[in-house]
Every structure is written in C-alpha cells, then in structure tokens.
C-alpha cells in the first residue's frame, strides 16, 4: 500500500516568492558592481593610479588583478549554486516520474533502480512501472532515445498513457496501441513547439525519435504474457537457472514505424512461486569496463540466484554491486532494473490451477519459449 503524505507549505516556503527572488538577484549583482565601481574610482581618483612609475604600475595592476580574481570567484560560486539547483530540480522530476514501486504488489515482491548517464542532471531516459489491475499485474519497461532532460517529457508521455491504459484495456495489445498513439501525439506537439522539420507532412513526428518498450502481464494464476517493441526480453530466474523469458522476434520500436495490424501478446508460460523476473534496459548489458569488456548480466543474476534467501532486494543489490564493480564510475548509457519475485503461497497457487489437496505432487509446467 502506498501512503501519500500531504504537506502544507511552510512559512519559509511561502516566502519564496517573486520579491525574494528579486532580492537574491540584487544581492548577486551588488558585489560585482561594488568591485567594479571601486576599481574605476581607484583609476580616476587615486593619485597613485595617475603616476607612470614602475611602483605605481605594479600597485595598479595588483588592484585590478584582485578585482578580476574576486569577480571570477563570485561568478564561479554563482554557477555552482545554479548547478546544484538544477540537480535538485532534476532529482525531484525524476522522483515524480519514476515513482518508487511498492515493496509488495499483489503477491509479488518488487524492487527497482535506475542509473543515469547524465552527470550534470542525474536524470535518465529509462522508464518503468508496475501496477496491479483487475487483469493482473501489468509492467512496463522502456528506453527513450538519448538521456538527460531532453528525454524526460517523452518518458512522461509514455508512462502517463500506460498508467491509464492498463486499467481500461483488457488486452495487452490494446495497451500497446494506446502507448503508440500517446507517443505520436507527444512527438507531433514537440515538433510544432520546437519548429523542427517533420518531413513533408507536418503532422508526422520527428523521425529520429523512438522508444523501446516491453509490456508484461502476470495474472493471478502466474500466467505470463508479454509484448516487446525493440526491447530485450526479461530474464527468468528459477529451477532452470537463468534464461530469457522468450526468444520471439520483437516488434519495431515505437515511433518511426507503425504497429502491425495484429498485435498479439506472446505467451511465456507461468511464473511459479519462488521464481523471479528481471526486466532491464540495454544499458545494463552494454556497460563496459576499462578494457572494453561487456557486463555479463546473466552471470550476475546467476550469482544472485545462489544467495539464500533469494528476494527482489537481494537480486537487485547483487546486480548493482557487480555492475558498479565492472564499470568503476558513471555508465555510458542509462540503466534501469526492475525485479519481480513471485512470493504467492504455492499451495494456494496449486489449488487455483486445479490441483487436488493431498494428492500427487504437481509437476511444474514447462516454460514455453515461443520462436520467431
């Protein structure tokens, strides 16, 4: 259960108005103005500044050097304060966009993390969300082209459409179509606002923009259905080790190409009690170390699966530790990870699938692996 705390504006926050901002700007300009005025007054009024001797020139140069140094230090401090403010605003925007998922969602343990490649703003173009609906738990994982503040609006358009469509649409394919329409509308509006060339038809979105998307549906009986538009399939951690959830050919990314007439979700077997799914963006597998070697996400997941007990948080923690150890710094591309562990009671799950209590042990169904 997500608790939302309503906060009333504090006295200090209410004082942050236009008058306070104007006072701050006046203070910022006052010191450089005083320094500049002092330097000009020295040059015009001081008798020493009027002399041409060697000593007088040294004193005059020292005065102007001190004034110039003070101005440079003042400008540098102002830029640092502005950068800190930008990072604070970007962090708040990122938190509002990528809301932390609940630790437990309809019998599933959930954990998520995001690493940004943008050092200045600490905000990325990856997106994820998990929502419990009457159709089951529905999950989205996406990757907007590029990263930083430019990708924030596109990610917000896709996530906003997903959060509404998952409750309205009974079919996962129709959810995908809603996302496609929302993205096309957003790109058209952005092209008009930025006066970008959009091809012969001004109604067409910018051709270079696209979003890879993975949609996943986990029903109450554990049945899995998925749709991928240019996005890597999740990894399944279970009794068979670590393996991709499906090997079907994904659809093209959203944006540059229209969706086909028939968009049918791919059946991916069942998520049994105790099994886990790991959704990720391609920045995880594309991360390289100093020697140019790619990060082995399956290897890190296999290491996480050997831990006891295995939980969503432990899997995420193990992968992040291995990832940081591999890249030793800021990643070259944005990385998002979302872990879902089936923590539902296995006996209740068996009964929901028609197994007789006290009978022969149920053989776990084989996970179907659709081929292209």
C-alpha positions as CSV (number, residue, x, y, z in Angstrom):
1,X,0.0,0.0,0.0
2,X,1.4,3.4,-1.0
3,X,1.0,6.1,1.5
4,X,0.9,9.7,0.2
5,X,1.6,12.4,2.8
6,X,0.0,15.8,2.2
7,X,2.3,18.6,3.2
8,X,1.2,22.1,3.8
9,X,3.6,24.9,2.7
10,X,5.9,26.1,5.4
11,X,6.5,29.7,6.3
12,X,9.9,29.6,4.7
13,X,8.5,28.0,1.5
14,X,5.7,30.6,1.3
15,X,8.2,33.4,1.5
16,X,10.0,32.1,-1.7
17,X,8.1,34.5,-3.9
18,X,9.0,37.0,-6.7
19,X,10.1,39.6,-4.1
20,X,12.6,37.2,-2.5
21,X,13.9,36.1,-5.9
22,X,14.4,39.8,-6.9
23,X,16.3,40.5,-3.6
24,X,18.5,37.5,-4.3
25,X,19.3,38.8,-7.8
26,X,20.1,42.3,-6.4
27,X,22.5,40.8,-3.9
28,X,24.2,38.8,-6.6
29,X,24.7,41.9,-8.7
30,X,25.7,44.2,-5.8
31,X,29.1,42.7,-5.1
32,X,30.4,42.8,-8.7
33,X,29.0,46.3,-9.0
34,X,30.9,47.5,-5.9
35,X,34.1,45.8,-7.0
36,X,33.8,47.4,-10.5
37,X,33.0,50.8,-9.0
38,X,36.0,50.6,-6.6
39,X,38.3,49.7,-9.5
40,X,37.0,52.7,-11.6
41,X,37.2,55.1,-8.6
42,X,40.7,54.0,-7.9
43,X,41.8,54.6,-11.5
44,X,40.1,58.0,-11.7
45,X,40.5,59.4,-8.2
46,X,43.6,57.9,-6.7
47,X,46.8,60.0,-7.3
48,X,48.9,56.8,-7.4
49,X,46.9,55.5,-10.3
50,X,47.8,58.6,-12.3
51,X,51.5,58.1,-12.0
52,X,53.6,56.3,-14.6
53,X,56.3,55.0,-12.3
54,X,57.2,51.3,-12.1
55,X,55.9,51.0,-8.5
56,X,52.7,52.8,-9.3
57,X,52.0,50.5,-12.2
58,X,52.6,47.4,-10.0
59,X,50.1,48.7,-7.4
60,X,47.6,49.5,-10.1
61,X,48.0,46.0,-11.7
62,X,47.6,44.4,-8.3
63,X,44.4,46.2,-7.6
64,X,42.8,45.2,-11.0
65,X,44.1,41.7,-10.6
66,X,42.4,41.4,-7.2
67,X,39.2,42.8,-8.6
68,X,39.3,40.4,-11.5
69,X,40.0,37.5,-9.3
70,X,37.1,38.4,-7.0
71,X,34.7,38.6,-9.9
72,X,35.8,35.2,-11.3
73,X,35.4,33.6,-7.8
74,X,32.0,35.2,-7.5
75,X,30.8,34.0,-10.9
76,X,32.1,30.5,-10.2
77,X,30.2,30.3,-6.9
78,X,27.0,31.5,-8.7
79,X,27.4,28.8,-11.3
80,X,28.0,26.2,-8.7
81,X,24.8,27.2,-6.9
82,X,22.9,27.2,-10.1
83,X,24.2,23.7,-11.0
84,X,23.1,22.4,-7.5
85,X,19.7,23.9,-8.0
86,X,19.4,22.2,-11.5
87,X,20.4,18.9,-10.0
88,X,17.9,19.3,-7.2
89,X,15.1,20.1,-9.6
90,X,16.1,17.2,-11.9
91,X,16.1,14.8,-9.0
92,X,12.6,15.9,-8.0
93,X,11.4,15.5,-11.5
94,X,12.9,12.0,-11.7
95,X,11.3,11.0,-8.4
96,X,7.9,12.3,-9.6
97,X,8.2,10.4,-12.9
98,X,9.7,7.1,-11.7
99,X,7.8,6.6,-8.6
100,X,9.3,4.0,-6.3
101,X,7.3,0.8,-6.7
102,X,5.7,-0.7,-3.6
103,X,7.7,-3.4,-2.0
104,X,4.8,-5.9,-2.4
105,X,2.3,-5.9,-5.3
106,X,-0.5,-8.4,-5.4
107,X,1.7,-11.2,-4.0
108,X,4.8,-10.1,-5.9
109,X,7.9,-8.7,-4.3
110,X,9.2,-5.7,-6.3
111,X,12.5,-3.8,-6.4
112,X,13.7,-1.3,-8.9
113,X,16.7,1.0,-9.5
114,X,17.9,3.5,-12.2
115,X,21.4,4.7,-13.0
116,X,21.7,7.8,-15.2
117,X,24.5,8.5,-17.7
118,X,23.9,12.3,-17.4
119,X,26.3,13.5,-14.7
120,X,25.0,17.1,-14.7
121,X,21.3,16.4,-14.2
122,X,21.3,12.9,-12.7
123,X,18.2,12.1,-14.8
124,X,17.8,9.4,-17.5
125,X,15.6,8.4,-20.3
126,X,14.6,5.0,-18.9
127,X,11.1,4.3,-17.6
128,X,9.4,1.6,-15.7
129,X,6.2,1.0,-13.7
130,X,4.3,-2.0,-12.2
131,X,0.6,-1.7,-11.4
132,X,-1.9,-4.2,-10.0
133,X,-5.1,-4.2,-12.1
134,X,-8.1,-6.5,-12.4
135,X,-6.4,-8.1,-15.4
136,X,-3.3,-8.9,-13.3
137,X,-0.1,-7.2,-12.5
138,X,1.0,-5.2,-15.6
139,X,4.5,-3.9,-16.0
140,X,6.2,-1.6,-18.5
141,X,9.9,-1.2,-19.1
142,X,11.1,1.3,-21.7
143,X,14.1,3.2,-23.0
144,X,13.8,6.6,-24.6
145,X,16.3,7.6,-27.3
146,X,19.0,9.7,-25.6
147,X,19.2,10.6,-22.0
148,X,19.0,13.7,-19.7
149,X,16.4,16.3,-19.5
150,X,15.5,16.1,-23.2
151,X,14.1,12.5,-22.7
152,X,12.1,13.4,-19.7
153,X,9.0,14.7,-21.5
154,X,8.9,11.7,-23.8
155,X,9.1,9.2,-20.9
156,X,6.4,11.1,-19.1
157,X,4.1,10.9,-22.1
158,X,4.6,7.1,-22.3
159,X,4.3,6.5,-18.6
160,X,1.2,8.6,-18.3
161,X,-0.6,6.7,-21.1
162,X,0.4,3.4,-19.5
163,X,-0.9,4.2,-16.1
164,X,-4.3,5.0,-17.5
165,X,-4.5,2.3,-20.2
166,X,-3.6,-0.7,-18.0
167,X,-6.9,-0.2,-16.1
168,X,-9.1,0.5,-19.2
169,X,-7.9,-2.1,-21.7
170,X,-8.4,-5.8,-21.1
171,X,-6.0,-6.8,-23.9
172,X,-2.2,-6.1,-23.7
173,X,-2.1,-5.4,-27.4
174,X,-4.6,-2.5,-27.0
175,X,-2.5,-1.1,-24.2
176,X,0.5,-1.0,-26.6
177,X,-1.6,0.8,-29.2
178,X,-2.5,3.4,-26.6
179,X,1.2,4.0,-25.8
180,X,1.9,4.3,-29.6
181,X,-0.8,6.9,-30.0
182,X,0.3,8.9,-27.0
183,X,4.0,8.9,-28.2
184,X,3.0,10.0,-31.7
185,X,0.8,12.8,-30.3
186,X,3.7,14.0,-28.0
187,X,6.2,14.0,-30.8
188,X,3.9,16.0,-33.1
189,X,3.3,18.6,-30.4
190,X,7.1,18.8,-29.6
191,X,7.9,19.2,-33.3
192,X,5.5,22.1,-33.6
193,X,6.7,23.7,-30.4
194,X,10.4,23.5,-31.4
195,X,9.7,24.2,-35.1
196,X,11.6,21.0,-36.0
197,X,11.4,19.6,-39.5
198,X,9.0,16.7,-39.6
199,X,9.2,15.7,-43.2
200,X,6.8,16.5,-46.0
201,X,3.8,16.1,-43.7
202,X,3.9,18.4,-40.7
203,X,1.6,16.0,-38.8
204,X,4.3,13.3,-38.8
205,X,6.5,13.1,-35.7
206,X,10.2,13.6,-35.7
207,X,11.7,10.5,-37.5
208,X,14.7,10.2,-35.3
209,X,12.8,9.8,-32.1
210,X,11.8,6.3,-30.8
211,X,11.1,4.4,-27.6
212,X,11.7,0.7,-27.0
213,X,9.0,-0.8,-24.8
214,X,8.4,-4.1,-23.1
215,X,4.9,-4.8,-21.7
216,X,4.4,-7.7,-19.3
217,X,1.3,-9.2,-17.7
218,X,1.3,-11.5,-14.7
219,X,-2.1,-13.0,-14.0
220,X,-3.2,-14.4,-10.7
221,X,-2.5,-18.0,-11.7
222,X,1.0,-17.0,-12.7
223,X,0.4,-17.0,-16.5
224,X,2.7,-14.7,-18.3
225,X,2.1,-12.7,-21.5
226,X,4.5,-10.2,-23.0
227,X,5.0,-7.8,-25.9
228,X,8.3,-6.3,-26.9
229,X,8.9,-3.4,-29.2
230,X,12.6,-3.4,-29.8
231,X,13.3,-4.1,-26.1
232,X,15.3,-7.1,-24.7
233,X,13.2,-9.9,-23.1
234,X,13.4,-10.2,-19.3
235,X,15.4,-12.9,-17.6
236,X,13.7,-15.7,-15.7
237,X,15.3,-17.0,-12.5
238,X,14.0,-20.3,-11.4
239,X,14.7,-24.0,-11.3
240,X,16.1,-24.0,-14.8
241,X,18.7,-21.4,-13.9
242,X,18.8,-18.0,-15.7
243,X,17.2,-17.9,-19.1
244,X,15.4,-15.4,-21.3
245,X,11.7,-15.3,-20.9
246,X,11.1,-15.6,-24.6
247,X,13.1,-15.7,-27.9
248,X,10.4,-14.4,-30.2
249,X,11.4,-11.6,-32.6
250,X,10.4,-8.3,-31.1
251,X,8.3,-5.7,-32.9
252,X,9.9,-2.4,-34.1
253,X,10.4,0.3,-31.5
254,X,7.6,2.8,-31.1
255,X,7.9,6.0,-33.1
256,X,9.4,5.5,-36.5
257,X,7.2,2.6,-37.7
258,X,3.5,1.9,-37.4
259,X,2.4,-1.1,-35.4
260,X,1.2,-4.1,-37.4
261,X,-2.5,-4.8,-37.9
262,X,-2.5,-7.7,-35.4
263,X,-0.6,-7.3,-32.1
264,X,-0.9,-10.5,-30.1
265,X,0.8,-10.9,-26.8
266,X,3.4,-13.7,-26.6
267,X,2.5,-16.5,-24.1
268,X,5.5,-17.1,-21.9
269,X,4.4,-19.9,-19.6
270,X,3.9,-19.3,-15.9
271,X,5.8,-17.6,-13.1
272,X,5.8,-20.2,-10.4
273,X,6.1,-19.5,-6.7
274,X,9.7,-18.7,-5.8
275,X,10.6,-17.7,-9.3
276,X,11.8,-14.2,-10.3
277,X,11.7,-12.0,-13.4
278,X,14.4,-9.3,-14.1
279,X,13.5,-6.5,-16.5
280,X,16.2,-4.2,-17.7
281,X,17.3,-1.7,-20.3
282,X,20.1,-2.4,-22.8
283,X,22.4,-0.1,-20.9
284,X,23.0,-3.0,-18.4
285,X,24.3,-5.5,-21.0
286,X,26.1,-2.7,-23.0
287,X,28.1,-1.5,-19.9
288,X,31.8,-1.9,-20.5
289,X,34.9,-1.9,-18.2
290,X,38.2,-0.2,-18.8
291,X,39.3,-3.0,-21.2
292,X,36.1,-2.7,-23.3
293,X,34.5,-5.9,-22.0
294,X,30.7,-6.1,-21.8
295,X,29.0,-6.7,-18.5
296,X,27.6,-10.2,-18.0
297,X,24.1,-9.7,-16.7
298,X,23.2,-13.4,-16.8
299,X,26.4,-14.1,-14.8
300,X,25.4,-11.5,-12.1
301,X,21.9,-13.0,-12.0
302,X,23.3,-16.5,-11.6
303,X,25.3,-15.2,-8.7
304,X,22.2,-13.6,-7.2
305,X,20.2,-16.8,-7.6
306,X,22.8,-18.7,-5.5
307,X,22.2,-16.5,-2.5
308,X,19.9,-17.5,0.3
309,X,17.3,-16.3,0.8
310,X,16.6,-15.0,-2.7
311,X,14.5,-11.9,-2.7
312,X,13.8,-9.0,-5.1
313,X,16.1,-6.7,-3.0
314,X,18.9,-9.2,-2.8
315,X,18.8,-9.8,-6.6
316,X,18.9,-6.1,-7.2
317,X,21.6,-5.4,-4.7
318,X,23.8,-8.2,-6.2
319,X,23.4,-6.9,-9.7
320,X,24.1,-3.3,-8.8
321,X,27.2,-4.3,-6.9
322,X,28.6,-6.3,-9.8
323,X,27.7,-3.5,-12.2
324,X,29.4,-0.8,-10.2
325,X,32.5,-3.1,-9.8
326,X,32.5,-3.6,-13.6
327,X,32.2,-0.1,-14.9
328,X,34.0,1.7,-12.0
329,X,32.2,5.0,-12.5
330,X,29.3,6.5,-14.4
331,X,27.7,4.3,-17.0
332,X,27.9,5.3,-20.7
333,X,24.1,4.8,-21.1
334,X,21.2,4.9,-18.8
335,X,20.4,1.7,-16.9
336,X,17.1,0.6,-15.3
337,X,16.4,-2.6,-13.5
338,X,13.1,-4.0,-12.2
339,X,12.9,-7.2,-10.3
340,X,9.6,-9.2,-9.6
341,X,9.6,-12.2,-7.3
342,X,6.6,-14.5,-7.0
343,X,6.0,-14.6,-3.3
344,X,2.5,-16.1,-3.5
345,X,1.6,-19.1,-1.4
346,X,2.4,-22.2,-3.5
347,X,-0.4,-24.3,-2.1
348,X,-3.0,-21.6,-2.9
349,X,-1.5,-21.3,-6.3
350,X,-1.8,-25.0,-6.9
351,X,-5.4,-25.0,-5.8
352,X,-6.2,-22.1,-8.2
353,X,-4.7,-24.3,-11.0
354,X,-7.0,-27.3,-10.2
355,X,-4.6,-29.4,-8.2
356,X,-6.2,-31.7,-5.5
357,X,-5.0,-31.1,-2.0
358,X,-3.3,-34.1,-0.5
359,X,-2.8,-35.7,-4.0
360,X,0.2,-36.3,-6.1
361,X,2.7,-33.5,-6.2
362,X,2.1,-31.2,-9.1
363,X,4.7,-31.3,-11.8
364,X,5.8,-27.7,-12.7
365,X,4.8,-26.8,-16.2
366,X,7.5,-26.2,-18.7
367,X,8.0,-22.6,-19.6
368,X,7.1,-22.1,-23.2
369,X,9.7,-20.4,-25.4
370,X,8.0,-19.1,-28.5
371,X,10.2,-19.0,-31.5
372,X,10.2,-16.3,-34.2
